[in-house]
Structure formats: C-alpha cells, structure tokens
Amino acid sequence: MIKRIVLIGLATLGMSAAVAGAADTPASLMTRYAQEAGVPVSALSATRGATFYRTEHPGRDGQPVSCSACHTANPKQAGRSRVGKRIEPMAPIANPERFTDAAKVEKWFRRNCQDVLQRECSAQEKGDFIAWLSQTQ
Amino acid sequence: MNYLLRGIGVLMTVGVISVLAFSLPSGEARGDGGGETLPRLTHKAWQQECASCHIAYAPAFLPKASWRRVMGGLDQHFGENASLDPATQADILRFLEANAADAGSSQMGNRVMRSMGAKDAPMRITETRWFVRKHDEVSRAVWSRKAVGSAANCAACHRQAEQGVFNEDAVRIPK
C-alpha cells in the first residue's frame, strides 16, 4: 500500500517536472538570447557556435580548456566530467532534454563560461552556441 | 504438550538472540564488510545538483564544519565553478548538516568521527584519516588508472556507491 502511494507520488512528481521542463525549447532560448543581444534570431550563427565550442583557452592552471574538452569534439557523444562522471550529450538530437530549462541553461553558462573563458559569455555567444548544437544532425 | 511448549520457547529464545546480535551497533566487531551501507537519503536538490559532476557524496563522510566550508566556496569548487543560487545552496547545506558525520545519525558517520580531531574540518573526504586508513592497501598506480581517474570517483570501484553501498566484498577495482 505504502509502496503504491510512493509510486503514485513519484509519477506525479515526474509528470509535473516534465510539464515544468517543457516550458523552454532550443528555439525559444535562441529567441531570448537574440533579444538580449539586440539582434534578430537570423543573426545567430551556427558556424560561430561551432568555433566557440572547439576553441581552446588558457585555463586557470595554465592547461588549455574548451567546451569540447569535457563534452568531447562530437556533441552527439556523451562527455566526461573531470572526476569521470558521464555527461549526457549536448546536441538535442542525441539528448532531447538539452535546452528545455532556461534556469538550468543559465546556471551552466554561468559556471562553465567562468571555467573556460574566465568571464561571462555574451548573449550572442550563448545564442550561437545553441544555434549550432540544435542544428547538429 | 510440555515438550511442544518447551520447543517453542527454545526457538523463540534463539530467534530473539540472533535478532539482537544482528541489530547491535556493529562497529569494528563485525569487520570491514559490516554495516558499510549508508542510510538511503533522499533530497531533491542534493541529488540533482551535487550529482551533476560527481556522485552525490554522502553527508556522513564529512563533519558539519567541513560541509559549511565546501558550500561556502562553490564558486571555486576544487578548481571549478559550481555556484548555485542562494536558496538552493542554503537548502543543500541544511540537509548536509542534518546528516553530517557528527550529526550522530549514521554508523558510517560515527566511524568517520572516531579518527577526526574536534576542530578538524577537511575539505576532501579523501583527506579524512578514516578514508586514508580504509584505502591504505590501494597503491597510487591504481588511483591514476584511466578507468578510475581520481580518488574522487568512488563508483569506479564501489560500483554501487550511488546507492550508498560501500561494503568491501562489493568492491571491483577496474584494470
């Protein structure tokens, strides 16, 4: 009986989480970042996004870092965190959960831009990044 | 009839004694394999946030003072920015403190505290004397194997670490 109640509770939680998460899409986030950057969505560039993803920067400890260092060069593949934990793929085609939660997207840009670039990313850079990953087939 | 009653009596006595024996605080008496399964804890933010890059390390592995230091410096978390919004950060810290090694809520915590100085507040679980003693037979070469990566990767050898199972007989060291 208790097990059933717990299961129903979990199912409800799962559904509400799915509903809450469904509020954002890669397209809606691109619109948002384009607006923030003061450019039309058509001005976001997948090519620039790809370059941004692969470019190496001097890291805090002097070692070169890039997005692809942890997320791998192929965004359809799973990456690995510094302590070895699996990171789900970045490309929505391989991982439909990507870019469906604006707060989560902002949290990771805030953290990882500091780690890789030692600064915040601009709205344009964020828009380009999603433009590239969301059109990766 | 008398024999039947006596038989039941004997069986019950044996039953009660064995139940008692297995539920007594085990500590060292049961050896390394005993009671090394952590209480199953559920806390949404802890599991979601702390388990993004590494396993959600059990609060019982460090004392409250350590968790305060860790959670107070998330923007420089072992070389990475792991910052959280203030509400989530406070929520997770409350949970960690309530279940910390010195909260008295787990056998694992009691063991960790037994070799901890009163003012110790290590930043890393691997710095605790308890951890060092438990892993003293693991050579440095093993830690740096590619499949292990670092001592922070509990699940490389403790395959059920994410379920809180750290029993020695469940350890499989990858080649």
Interface residues (C-beta under 8 A of the other chain):
Chain A: R60 D61 S81 R82 V83 G84 K85 K107 R110 R111 N112 Q114 D115
Chain B: A51 S52 C53 H54 I55 D75 G79 E80 N81 A82 S83 L84 D85 V148 G149 S150 A152 N153 A156
